[in-house]
Amino acid sequence: MNYDMQFFIAIFPKLILKIPFTLWLGCIAFAIAFVLGLILEICYTSKHFVLRKMAGLYISYFRSTPYITQLFIFYFGMPQLIPAMGKIVGPTALVITIAMNSAAFIAEVIRGGLQSVDKGQREAALSIGLSPFKIYKEIILPQAFVAAFPSLGNSFIMMIKNTAIGFTIGVVDILAQAKIMAASTLNFFEAYIAAGVVYWIILVVIDKVLKSLEKRICRHL
């Protein structure tokens, strides 16, 4: 097999142009997933039986089934039941399904962060007259956020990688662009390696940024 180094190098500029789009998909999905995950955690730990069971069922389903099946059900299956959903374009469907999938994991991350805070601190704060709202805002949430930050960062990285599955529904991101360019020359091996290198570089940079933020957050608490 002859490895086409010239094609491998030439493909990078067009793949790099897709980086902002890929990051935009991941960032929007993460913002939605974080809010949804917080709501799920509130429901899952509430005293209301129905809310607790619904949140538990949601978390169980989205954690236990492959993401690609969730994407196909939403994009190809749901429009058969709800025709109006047929108007949802690929990028929107990708963002929504990534967010729905990741929210189940983020809910567990948030719960772990809250449980990591010593209960004695809450009792001590109550004893000096602080309100429950101030206790959560000034004592519990800051510590829980620090404890959960590394796992939240991992969730964000996983969401960026999940955007690559978007090529199955016509979303042209980094991987889809590589596949399109390789189709005319049949240099799929070179194209996929180039796409992998681009993803690798992006995620290494993101990981370093997240670790730097984690150190700053810990230093200011």
N, C-alpha and C positions, 0 to 999 in steps of 0.2 A: 504494500500500500504506500502511495506517495502522499506525504503530508504537505498540503499547500500552505506554506508559511506566508506567502504573499497575500492570500485571501484572509488568513487568520489575522494579520496585522491590519489589512484594509477594512475589516468589518468593525473594528473598535469604535471609530468616530460615530457611526450611526447607532451603535448600541449605547454609547455614552449620552447621546441626545435623548434617549428614553429614560435616563436616570431620574430627572425631575418628575416625570409622569408616574414612575413606579413609587417614588417617595411620597408623592401627593396621595396616591391610592392608599398607601400604608398609614400615613398620618391621619387622614380622614377616618379610615376604618378604626384606628386606635382610639381616637377621640370618642367615636360612637360606642365602641366596645367598653371603654372605661366607664362611661355614664351608665350604660346598660348593665355592666357588671356590678356597679355600686347599687343599682336598683334591685338586682337579683339578690345581692347579699342582704339587703334590708328585708326583702321578702322572705328569704330563706331562714333568717334568724328572728322573724317576727313571731308574735304569739297567735297570729291568725292561722288557723289550720289550713284553710284553702290556699292562702298565699304561700305558705311554707311548702305544701305539696306541689303546687304549680312550679315554683322556683326549683325545687328538687328534681322534678321531671324534666324541666328545661335543661338544667345543668347535666343531668344524667345522659340525655339524648345527644346533646352537642359534644360532650366529652367522649362518648362511646361509639360514635359513627364517623366514618371517614369524611373529611371536609369535602372532597370532590362529589360525594353523593348528595351532600347538603346543597352544594352549588347547582347540581343538575336538577334536583327536585325543585329548587326555587326558580331557576331560569327556564327549564324546559317543561317541568311538570305543573307548577302552579298556574301558569297561563291557561291551561286546559280547564282548570276549575274556576279561575277568576280571569276572564278574557282581558280585563283592563291591565293586568300585569304584563301582558304581551308587549306593552309599550316601553317597558323598562329596558334600557340599553345595557350592553355588556359591562362597562365600567361601573355603573350604578349597582347592578346585580352583584358584581364582584365585591364591592365595598360593603354592601349590606350583609352578604353571607359571611365574609371574613369577620365582620364586626359581631354578628350573631354567634359565630363559632367561638371566637376568642373571648367573648363576654363570659361564657361559662367557666373558662379557665381563670379569667381575671377576678371573678366573684370569689373563687377559692383562694386566690392570692390575697385579696383584700381581707378575707376572713382570717387567714393565717397571720397577716400583719396586725390585725386587731387583737388576736389572741396572744400575740407575743408581748403585749404590754402588760406589765404586772398589775394584777387587780388591786394590789395594795395601794397603788398610786391613786386610783379612783376613790378608794375609801378615805385616804388621807385628804384628798381634795374636798370631799364632801364634809369632812370633819371641820375644815376651816371655812365652810360656808360658800364654796363655789357652786354655781348652778350646773346642772347636767350639761347644758349647752357649752358653757365655758370649759368644763372638764374635757369634753370631746374636742373642742376647737383648739385649746391651748396645751393640753397634756397628752391625750390619747392619740388623736389623729396625726400630729407631727411625728411621734415615735412609730406609729403603725406605718406611716408612709415611708419612713427610712427603712424599716424592716422589709417592706414589700417592694421597694424600688428595684433591687436586682431582678426579682421575678417579673416585675412589670416590664423591665428592659428586655428580658428574654422573650416576653410575649410580643413586644413590638418587633423584635427581630424575626420571630416566627411569622408575624403578619406580613412583613416585607417579603419573606420567602414565599408565602402562600399566594402572593399576587402573580407569581409565575404560572399558576394553574389557570389564570385568566385566558390564556391562549386557547383553551378548549371551548370558550364561548365567544371567541373573536376579539378579545381585548389585546391590542398590540402594545405590549410592554417590551422589556428587554429580551425575554426568551422568544416571544412571538416574532420580534424583529429579526432575531438570529435565524429562526426557522424560515422566514420569508426570503431572506437574503441567500440562504443555503439552497433553496428550492431551485433556483435558476442554474446553479453550478453543481449541485449534488454534494457539496462540501459540508455535509451535516456534522461530521466529526469535528472539524475545525470551528464551525459556528457554535456548537454547543459548548466546546471548551472555552471559547471566547466569552460566551454568555456567563459561564460558570466563574470565570476570572473576574468579570465585572461585578457580579453579585458578591463574590468573595471580598473584593476591595471595598464595596459599599458597606458591607456588614462589619468588616474589621474597623472601618472608620466610625461607624455608628457605635460599636462596642466600646471603642476608646472614649468617645464623647460621653456615653452613658456612665462609664467608670469615673471620668473626671467630674461629672455632675454629682455622682454619688459621694465622692470625697468632699465636694464643696458643701453639699447638704448636711453631711455628718459634722463638718467643721463648724457650721453656723447654728447647730442645735445645742 
